[in-house]
C-alpha cells in the first residue's frame, strides 16, 4: 500500500502506546479529565492530512521509514505486465484480508448493538424525559447505563429505588447524564471505527480498554465535582451496588468490573485544584501538538498522495480468482531446442520390425486385510414353558429348566401389612409404633401420634431458649441497667406465660 497510509497506521499505534504510558501520571497529577483528553491524539493523527515541504520538514517518523527501506518494499509498479509477472498478488491479498476483517468487525458490532438495544427495551417502562434524554426502567438491566446517539436513553434496573438510597440515585443518574452531555456515546462509536481499522493491531485493542477506563474515571470526577468530595463514600456505594451484569462495548455502564478498582482509588484522591486542571489542559495541548509534529508525513507523503488513487486502482482483485484457478505447480513452458534426426541403420530397422514378445500378466495378489469367513452360529434351542398349579416351569431341549412359583392371594395379603395410624398417646413418647402378626402370618402395624407430648416438647424447648437468653442478658456488660432490666422483665413474662400453658 502507499507509504503514507503505512506511516499513518504506524504513527497512530505509537501515539496509542504513548498515551497509555502518560495516562496514569497525568490522571494522578492533573486530573482524570486531562488523562481522558489525551485520547484525542491518535484520532487527530488518523485524519491529519499530509504536509508539503514548504509547511513542515520531514518528521522523525518520516526519516525512520526512509532509512528502514520500507518505501522500496511497498513500491508497486503501475505496469500491468510487470504486475502479472510478479507472481503472487500480495497487494490484492492484503487489501482483501484487511477489508474482510474490517467488514466482519463492523457487522459484528452493528448486530450486537441492535440485539443489545432490543434486549434492553424488551419489557421496559418509560419513567420520564429530560430534553432528548429518555429514562426507562428495564428488567434486563442489572445497573444504570446510558446508550443511544440519535435517541439517547438512560436505563435503570427495576429495583433501582429499593437498592439505592436517594443520594446514590441522584449521583448515578448524574453519571449517566454526563455521558450524554459530553458526547461519550458518539466518541465510543468513533473509537470502535478506529479499532475496526486497526483490527489486526494488538496495541489498538489494549488502548481501547484503557480509553474506556479513562472515560468512566473522567465521568466519575465530573460527578464528584458537582456533589463534593465529602459525598465520595455514597458514590462509591452506588458503584459497588451496580457492579456485575451483562455489558456492551458501545454503551456506558456504571457497573464496569474491569475499571472498578481504579475508579474507587480515584475517589480517595479526587481533589484537584482549578490551577492544576488549567495546567493539565495546557499540557494536553502541548503533548497533542508535539505528537502530531513528530509523526506528521512530510514532502514525500505529499508527493505520494497524488499516487494513492493510482496505486489502489492498480490493484486488480480479479487476480485472486485467477490465482485460485491456476494450477499450483504451473510453470512457464520453455520451448524445446531443435534436434537433428538420427540416420536409421540396419540394426535399428531390424529391432523396430521384430515382433514383440507378449508379457504374461502379473498374478493377482490377495489383499492383506482379507478376513476368513466366520462359520455360522448354530441356533439356540427352543424354549418351552408350562403353567401348573401355583407355578410356571421353563425348560429347553438341552435339559435346562427352571420353576417359578406364583403367589396366591393369601401370600400377597401376608406380604402387605395392615397399617393403622391414629391420634393418641401411648406412654410418654410423641410417636409410638407397635407391630403384631396374626395366626395367618399377616402383619399389623399400629402407629399413635401424641399431640400433647409434641406440644409439651415444643414448650420445653422454647423455655430452655428463653432461659439461655436471660442468662446472656444478665452477663452482658455493654447494656445499661435500665435496658437490662426492661429486657429481663420481658423475658420473665414470656417464661411465666409458657409455665402457665404447661400447667
N, C-alpha and C positions, 0 to 999 in steps of 0.2 A: 504494500500500500504506500501511499505518499509519506515521505519523511515527516511532513508537517503533522499528519494525523498521528504517527507513531510518537513524535515529540509531545503532542498534547496528551496522549494516554500515559506516557511515562511521567510527564510533569504533574498531572493530577494525582497519580499514585504517590509520587514523592511528597506532594503537598498534603495528601491524606496522612501519610506517616508523620510529617512534621506537626500537623495539628494534634495527632494522638500523643506526641511527645510533649506538647505545650499545654494540653487541656487541663491537666491536674494542677500544675503550679499556677497557671493563670486563674483557675477557679479558686484556689486557696488564697491568693493574694489580691486578686482583682474582682472576684465575684463569679457566680455561675453564669450570669448573663454574658460576661465577656468571653468565657470559655465557649458558650454556645455560638457566639457571633463568629468565632474562628472558622466555623464550617462553611462560611460563605466563600472562603478562599479557593477550595477545589472547584466550586461551581463557576466562579468568575474566570478561573483559568480554562475551564472547559469551553467557555463561549468567547474567550479572548481572541480577537482577530490577529492576523499576522501583522507585524510591524515592519515597515520598509527600513532600509539602511539609513535614510535621512532622519527618521524619527528615533530609532534606538539601535545601538550597536548589538552585535551578536551576544546572546546571553551565555552564561557558563554552561547551561544545558545544551545550547546550540553548539558550543565548541566541543563539549564532550561527545556529542553524537557524531560530529565531523571526524574526531580523532578515532572513534571506535570503528570506522569503516562501514557504519550502518547505511549511509546513502548508497554505497555501491551494492550492498546486498539487496536493498529494496528497489533498486532501479529496474525498470521494466521497459523493454523496447516496444514501441508502438507499431513495429513492423509485424503484420500478421504471419508472414512466413517464418520469421525468426521466432515468434511465439509458438508456432506449431511445431517447430523443430526442437524446442527446449525440453521436450519430454513431458513429465508430469505437470499438470496445470496447478501449481502451488497457489498462485494468486486467487484463482477461481475457487479452489477448495477452501482456502482460508476465509474468503468472503462468505461463502455458502455456510460454513460451520458457524462463524460468528453470527450471521444473520438468523440462522435457525435457532441458536441459543437465545438470542435477543427476543425473537417472537415467542418462543416457549416460555421464557420468563415473564414477559408482559401478559401473555394469555393466562398463565397460572395465577398471576396477581389479580387480573381482572375478574376471572371466575371466582377466585377466593373472596374478593371484596363483595361481589354480588351475593354469594351464598351467605357471607357474614351479615350483610345488611338485611337479607330476608330472614335470617335466623333471629336477629335482634328484634325485628319488627313483628315477628310472629307472636300474637297474644299480647302485644304492648298496649298501654293505655296512655293517652295524652294527658300530661299534668299541667302544662302551661306553655306559654310562648313569650319570649322577651326579644323583640326585634325580629330578626331572621332565625334566631336560635330557638328550636323547639325542645322541650323537656318531656321525656316519656319514661314510663316505668315498664320494664320488660322482665318476665320470669326467666329469661335466658341469661341475664347479666348477673355476674357474681359481685361486681363492684362498679362504681361510677366510671364512665368512659365517654369520650367525645369522638364523633366521626361525621363525615359528610363535608364536602367542599361547596357544592351548589346548594344543598339543603342541609345546613348544619344542625346537628342534633346532639343532645346530652342524654345519655341512657343511664337510668338509675335502677338498682335492684328493687324488687317488690317489697323487701323488708328494710328499705333504706331508713324509714322513720323509726323503726324499732331497734336497729343495730347501732345507729349513730345518734349521738347527742346533738342538741341544737347547734352548738358552735361547730362541731365536727361536720354537720350537714352544710353549714354556710361555707366553710373552708373547702370542702370537697367540691361544691358547686362552683366556687371561685376558681379552683384549679382547672376544671374542665372548661369554664367560660374563658379563661385566659388562653387556652389553646386555640379557641376560635378567634379571639380578638387579635392574637399575634400572627395568625395565618399559619400555624404549625401543621394543620392538615394538608394545605397546599404544598408546604415545604416537604412534607413526607412523600407526596406524590412525585415531586421533582427528584427527591433523593432516591426513590425507587427507580425512576427512569435512568438516573446516572448509574445506579447499581446494575441495571439491566445492560447498559453499555459496557460496564466493566464486569460482566457476569463470570468471566474466566479469571478474574484477578482476586486472589485471596485477601489482599490488603483492603480492597473495597468492602468485602463482607465484614471484616473486623471493624473497619471505620464506620460502617452503617450502625453497628451495635453501639459503638461509642457515641455516635451522633444522637441516637435516640436516648441514651442515658443522659447526655448533657441537656437535651431538650426537656426532659422531665425535671432535672435538677434546677434548670433556669426557671421553669414554671413554678416549682416549689418556692424558690427565692422570691418570686413576684408575689405569691400569696402571703408569705411571711412579712414582706414589706408593707402589705396592706393591713394586716392584723397585729403586727408587732411580734418581737421575739419572745415575749412572755407567753404567747399562745403556741409556742413550738411543740409543747407536750401534747396539746389537744390535736394539733395537725399530725403529729407522729402516730397518735392512736388511730386517727382516720386512715392513714396509710396502711397500718398493720391490719385493720379490720377489712380493708379491701384487697389484701394480699391473696394471690391464688386466682384460679379460674382460667377460662379459655381467653386467648389473646389473638389479635390480628395485627399484622405489621402496619397497615395503613391507618389504624385508629390510635387514639391517645388514651391509654389506660392509666387510672390511678393505681392499679394493682400490678405493676410490672415487677415480678420477683427478681429479675436479673439486676435491677437498679435499686433494690430495697435497701441494701447495706449502705451504699454511697449516699442515698437520699437522707437516711436517718443520721448519718455522720454529718451531713451538711447542716442539719437543723441545730446541731450543737455549737457551730461556729459561723452562724449566718451573718452576724453583724458586720456590714461593710459600709464604710462612710461614703458620703457623696463625692468627696475628693478622690477616693480610690476608684470609685466607679468611673469618674471622668478620666482618670489616668488609664483605666482599663480600656475604655473605648478608644483613646488615643493610641494605646499600644496595639490594639487590634487593627486599627487603620494602618499603622506603620508596618506590622507584620504582613498585612494583605498586600500593600504596595510593594514591599521588598520581595515577597514570594512571587508576585506576578512579574516583577522586573527580572528576577534571576532565572525564571523559567520561560520567559516570552520567546517566541520564534522571531528570528531576525530576517535579514535581507534574503537569505537563501530560501526561507519559507515563503517569502513574498513572491519570489520567482516561481516557486513550485505551486503556489496557489492557483496560478493560471493553468497548470498542467494537471491538476487533480481530476477535473472532469474527463480529460483525455485518458488519464491512467485508469480511471474506473470504467469508462466506456470501453476501453480496450479489453477489459476482462469479459470474455465470452463464456458464460456459464454453460453453454451447449457443449463445450469441450469436455465437461464432466460426463455427459451422456456418451460422447464418443469414446472416452476412456473406459467406461464400463463395457461398451460393445466391442472394444478392441480386444483381441486375444492377449493373454498375459505375457506370452513369450514371443510376441510379434516382433520381428526384426526386419530391417530393410533388406530387400533382396539385392544380392550382388551379382552382376552379370558374369557368367562363366567365361573363362578365357577360351579363345578359339583353339581347337585341337586339329592336328593333321591326321587323317585316317591312315591306319596301317595297311600295308600291302599284303593281301592274302597269299599264303603259301600252301603247298600241297598237304602238309601236315595239318594245318588248321582247317582246310577244307574237308579232309577225311574225318577229323574229330567232330565237325559240325554235322556231317551227314550220317555218322554212325548211329544205329538205333540205340535208344536209351533203355537201360535195364530197369524193369519195374521194381520198385521198392516195396517189400512186404509191409503190410500195415502193422503198427505197434499194438501189442496186446493191451487190452483194457485193464487197468489196474483198479482193483476194488477200492472204494473209499475207506479211509481209515476209521471213520466214525460209524460204519455199518454195524448194527446190533443184530445178534441172532434172534430169531423169532421165539417168543415166550410160549411155552406149551399151555394149552387151555386149562383153566382151573375146573376141577370136577364140581358139579352142582352139589349144593348142600342137601342132605337127606330131608325128606318131607317131615313136617311136624304135625302130629295129631293130638287132639285134646278130647277129653271125655269128662262130662259132668255127672257126678254121682251125688249121693246124699251128703249134703253139708261139705262137699269138697269138689275140687277140679283136678284131674290128672292130665299132665302134659308129657308126651313121650315122642321118641324119634325111632327111626329104623335101626340105628346103631346101638340099641339097648339103653339109651339115655332116657331118663324120666324123672319128673318131679310131681309132687302132690301138694296142693294148696287148699287149706281149709277155708270155708265160708262161714263167717259169724252169723249166728241166729239172732232173732230179735231179743232174746233173753241175754245173749252175750253183749249185744250193743247196749242194752239197758244197764248191765253191770259195769260197762266201761264209762258211762256218763253219770257223774254223781248228781244227787239232788241237793241244790244249794238253797238255803233259807236265810235271808238277810232281813233283820228287823231292828227297830229301835228298842233299846232296853239295856239294863245294867246287869252284868253277871260278875259280881265281885267288885274290886276297885280298879279294874282296867278300863281304858277308854274303848277298846275294841277287843272282844273275846271271840274265840273260834274253837269249835268242837267238831270232831269227825267220828262218825259211827258207821258200822257195817251190819246190815240185817242178815237174816238167815239165808237169803238168796244171793248173798255176796255183793249187794248193791250198796254203794257208799252214800252217806248223807252228811253234808257239811252245814253246821249251824253257826251263823255269824250274828253277834249282837253289838250294836253301837250305842254307847252310853253317852248321851249329850250332857248329862250333869257332870260327869267326870271331865269331859272336854272343856266345859265352861270353868270348872274349878281349876283345871290346869292352866288355862289362859289367865285367870285371875292371879294365881300364884306367880306366874312369870311376870305379869305386869307389876305386882307388888315388889318382887325382887328387883326389877329395874328401877322403880322409884326409890327404893332404899339405897341402891348404889349411887343414884344421882344425888340423894340427900347427903350421903357421906362425902361425896366430892365437893358439894357446895359448902359443907361445914369446914373442909380443909382448904378451901380456896382463899388465897391471901390477897388477890387483886381486886376483890369486891369490897365495897364499903359495908359497914354494919347495917345500914338501912336496907340496902339492896339484898344482902344476905338474909335478913330477917323476912323480907317480903317473899323471897323465893322459897325459904324453908316453910313459911306458912302455907303457901300454895301446895307444896309437896305433901305436907301433913294432911291437908284437906283431901287430896286425891287418895292418899293411903287410907284415911278413915272411911272414905266412900267405898273403896274396894273391900275393906274389912266388913262393912255393913252388908255388902252384897254376898259375901261368903257365909255370913251368919244367917 
